Amino acid sequence: MSIFSRMADIINSNISSMLDKAEDPQKMIRLIIQEMEETLVEVRSSSARVIADKKTATRALTRMQDEVDGWEEKAKLAISKGREDLARAALAEKQLADAEAAAISTDLGALDEQLDHLNEEVSQLQQKLNDAKAKQKTLMLRHKTVNDRMKVKRQIHRDALDEAFVKFEKFERRMDDMEGQVESMDVGRGGKPDLATEIDSLADEEKINDEMARLKAEVSTGK
């Protein structure tokens, strides 16, 4: 693909559409920008060569016009000296120089048109490049925003889990305390308890069972 056809493809391309279809928009936009920058370098190199050719042609045209003027002066001198034969020869040389000057002038016109076209294409390509870089900044900002939101969500989930573990540990501790109270009632009771003590123990155990039921209900409701 020539530089000019590639440049035309870039200028006529729809960057937004290309990014919408890409699996990895950030990678695609980097490749697009790289392609545009490389093309701009090549186009500017071509412009530099055209400018150099124009300067060379301009100098050649000046020399040829001087030559045309010189042959005309020689023809006039020959006529003044009565040498019509030399005057005709000088005019023939002048015609050749005129033809060469006309050809160079045509080349200069073509070079001017080529430069105008290149300048227009470079301007359009530079605008496309600016648009692509703007979209790259937007994509990078969106990527950062998404990452930040993900971090926040992960932190929220982590905090919720930590809170749940703390609640569970508190519940376990209260269960341990209550079980310790129950077991402590049997400490020092080596023999068979009397009737009153057994009845009091039943009442205490019922209170503990009620307290256990209340705590379990609180845990299950998330209080």
C-alpha positions as CSV (number, residue, x, y, z in Angstrom):
1,M,0.0,0.0,0.0
2,S,1.4,3.4,-1.0
3,I,1.8,6.2,1.5
4,F,-1.0,8.2,-0.2
5,S,-3.5,5.4,-0.3
6,R,-2.8,4.6,3.3
7,M,-3.2,8.2,4.3
8,A,-6.5,8.4,2.4
9,D,-7.7,5.3,4.3
10,I,-6.8,6.9,7.6
11,I,-8.5,10.2,6.8
12,N,-11.7,8.5,5.6
13,S,-11.8,6.0,8.5
14,N,-14.3,6.3,11.3
15,I,-12.2,5.9,14.5
16,S,-15.2,5.6,16.8
17,S,-16.6,2.8,14.7
18,M,-13.3,1.0,14.7
19,L,-13.0,1.3,18.5
20,D,-16.6,0.0,19.0
21,K,-15.8,-3.1,17.0
22,A,-12.4,-3.7,18.7
23,E,-12.0,-6.4,21.4
24,D,-9.4,-4.2,23.1
25,P,-10.2,-0.5,22.3
26,Q,-7.1,0.7,24.2
27,K,-4.8,-1.5,22.1
28,M,-6.6,-0.5,18.9
29,I,-6.3,3.3,19.6
30,R,-2.5,2.9,20.3
31,L,-2.1,1.1,17.0
32,I,-4.2,3.8,15.2
33,I,-2.1,6.6,16.7
34,Q,1.2,4.8,15.8
35,E,0.0,4.3,12.2
36,M,-1.0,8.0,11.9
37,E,2.3,9.2,13.4
38,E,4.4,7.0,11.1
39,T,2.3,8.2,8.1
40,L,2.7,11.8,9.1
41,V,6.5,11.4,9.2
42,E,6.5,9.8,5.7
43,V,4.2,12.5,4.3
44,R,6.4,15.3,5.7
45,S,9.4,13.6,4.3
46,S,7.7,13.6,0.9
47,S,6.8,17.2,1.3
48,A,10.5,18.0,2.1
49,R,11.5,16.3,-1.1
50,V,8.9,18.2,-3.2
51,I,10.0,21.5,-1.7
52,A,13.7,20.7,-2.5
53,D,12.6,19.8,-6.1
54,K,10.7,23.0,-6.4
55,K,13.8,25.1,-5.3
56,T,15.9,23.2,-7.8
57,A,13.3,23.8,-10.6
58,T,13.0,27.5,-9.6
59,R,16.8,28.0,-10.0
60,A,16.8,26.1,-13.3
61,L,13.9,28.3,-14.6
62,T,15.8,31.5,-13.6
63,R,18.9,30.3,-15.4
64,M,16.9,29.3,-18.5
65,Q,15.1,32.7,-18.5
66,D,18.5,34.4,-18.3
67,E,19.6,32.2,-21.2
68,V,16.5,33.2,-23.2
69,D,17.3,36.9,-22.6
70,G,20.9,36.3,-23.5
71,W,20.1,34.7,-26.9
72,E,17.8,37.6,-27.7
73,E,20.5,40.1,-26.9
74,K,22.9,38.1,-29.1
75,A,20.3,38.2,-31.9
76,K,20.0,41.9,-31.6
77,L,23.7,42.4,-31.7
78,A,24.0,40.2,-34.8
79,I,21.3,42.2,-36.6
80,S,23.0,45.4,-35.7
81,K,26.2,44.1,-37.2
82,G,24.4,43.0,-40.4
83,R,24.8,39.3,-39.6
84,E,21.3,38.1,-40.2
85,D,22.6,34.5,-40.3
86,L,23.9,34.7,-36.8
87,A,20.8,36.4,-35.6
88,R,18.7,33.5,-36.9
89,A,20.9,31.0,-35.2
90,A,20.6,33.0,-31.9
91,L,16.8,33.1,-32.2
92,A,16.7,29.3,-32.8
93,E,18.7,28.8,-29.6
94,K,16.3,31.3,-27.9
95,Q,13.3,29.1,-29.0
96,L,15.0,26.0,-27.5
97,A,15.6,27.9,-24.3
98,D,12.0,29.1,-24.3
99,A,10.7,25.6,-24.7
100,E,12.9,24.4,-21.9
101,A,11.7,27.2,-19.7
102,A,8.1,26.4,-20.4
103,A,8.6,22.8,-19.5
104,I,10.3,23.8,-16.2
105,S,7.4,26.2,-15.5
106,T,4.9,23.4,-16.1
107,D,6.9,21.2,-13.7
108,L,6.8,24.0,-11.1
109,G,3.1,24.3,-11.4
110,A,2.7,20.5,-10.9
111,L,5.0,20.7,-7.8
112,D,2.9,23.6,-6.4
113,E,-0.2,21.5,-6.8
114,Q,1.4,18.5,-5.2
115,L,2.5,20.7,-2.2
116,D,-1.0,22.1,-1.8
117,H,-2.4,18.6,-1.9
118,L,0.2,17.4,0.7
119,N,-0.5,20.4,3.0
120,E,-4.2,19.7,2.9
121,E,-3.7,16.0,3.5
122,V,-1.3,16.6,6.4
123,S,-3.8,19.1,7.9
124,Q,-6.6,16.5,7.8
125,L,-4.3,13.7,9.1
126,Q,-3.1,15.9,11.9
127,Q,-6.8,16.6,12.9
128,K,-7.5,12.9,12.8
129,L,-4.4,12.3,15.0
130,N,-5.6,14.9,17.5
131,D,-9.0,13.3,17.6
132,A,-7.4,9.9,18.2
133,K,-5.3,11.2,21.0
134,A,-8.3,12.8,22.6
135,K,-10.2,9.5,22.4
136,Q,-7.2,7.8,24.0
137,K,-7.3,10.2,26.9
138,T,-11.0,9.5,27.3
139,L,-10.4,5.7,27.2
140,M,-7.7,6.0,29.8
141,L,-9.9,8.1,32.0
142,R,-12.8,5.6,31.7
143,H,-10.4,2.8,32.4
144,K,-9.1,4.5,35.6
145,T,-12.7,5.3,36.7
146,V,-13.7,1.6,36.2
147,N,-10.7,0.5,38.2
148,D,-11.4,2.9,41.0
149,R,-15.0,1.8,41.2
150,M,-13.9,-1.8,41.3
151,K,-11.5,-1.1,44.1
152,V,-14.3,0.7,46.1
153,K,-16.7,-2.2,45.6
154,R,-14.1,-4.7,46.7
155,Q,-13.4,-2.6,49.8
156,I,-17.1,-2.5,50.6
157,H,-17.4,-6.3,50.2
158,R,-14.3,-6.8,52.3
159,D,-15.7,-4.4,55.0
160,A,-19.0,-6.3,55.0
161,L,-17.2,-9.6,55.4
162,D,-15.0,-8.3,58.2
163,E,-18.1,-7.0,60.0
164,A,-19.8,-10.4,59.6
165,F,-16.8,-12.2,61.1
166,V,-16.7,-9.7,64.0
167,K,-20.4,-10.4,64.7
168,F,-19.8,-14.1,64.5
169,E,-16.8,-14.0,66.9
170,K,-18.9,-12.0,69.4
171,F,-21.6,-14.5,69.2
172,E,-19.2,-17.4,69.7
173,R,-17.7,-15.5,72.7
174,R,-21.2,-15.1,74.3
175,M,-22.0,-18.7,73.7
176,D,-18.7,-19.6,75.5
177,D,-19.6,-17.4,78.4
178,M,-23.0,-18.9,78.7
179,E,-21.7,-22.5,78.5
180,G,-19.1,-21.6,81.1
181,Q,-21.9,-20.4,83.4
182,V,-23.8,-23.7,83.0
183,E,-20.7,-25.7,83.6
184,S,-19.7,-23.6,86.6
185,M,-23.0,-24.6,88.4
186,D,-21.7,-28.2,88.7
187,V,-18.3,-27.1,90.2
188,G,-18.0,-28.4,93.8
189,R,-21.0,-30.7,93.5
190,G,-19.4,-34.0,94.3
191,G,-22.6,-35.7,95.7
192,K,-26.2,-35.9,94.8
193,P,-27.9,-32.4,94.9
194,D,-30.9,-32.0,97.2
195,L,-34.4,-31.4,95.9
196,A,-34.4,-27.6,96.3
197,T,-31.1,-27.3,94.6
198,E,-32.3,-29.4,91.6
199,I,-35.4,-27.3,91.3
200,D,-33.4,-24.1,91.4
201,S,-31.0,-25.5,88.8
202,L,-33.9,-26.2,86.5
203,A,-35.1,-22.6,86.8
204,D,-31.5,-21.4,86.1
205,E,-31.2,-23.7,83.1
206,E,-34.6,-22.5,81.7
207,K,-33.3,-18.9,81.9
208,I,-30.2,-19.8,80.1
209,N,-32.2,-21.6,77.4
210,D,-34.3,-18.5,77.0
211,E,-31.2,-16.4,76.7
212,M,-29.7,-18.8,74.1
213,A,-32.9,-18.6,72.1
214,R,-32.9,-14.8,72.2
215,L,-29.3,-14.6,71.1
216,K,-29.8,-17.1,68.2
217,A,-32.8,-15.0,67.1
218,E,-30.7,-11.9,67.1
219,V,-28.0,-13.5,65.1
220,S,-30.4,-14.9,62.6
221,T,-32.0,-11.5,62.0
222,G,-28.6,-9.8,61.8
223,K,-29.0,-7.5,64.8
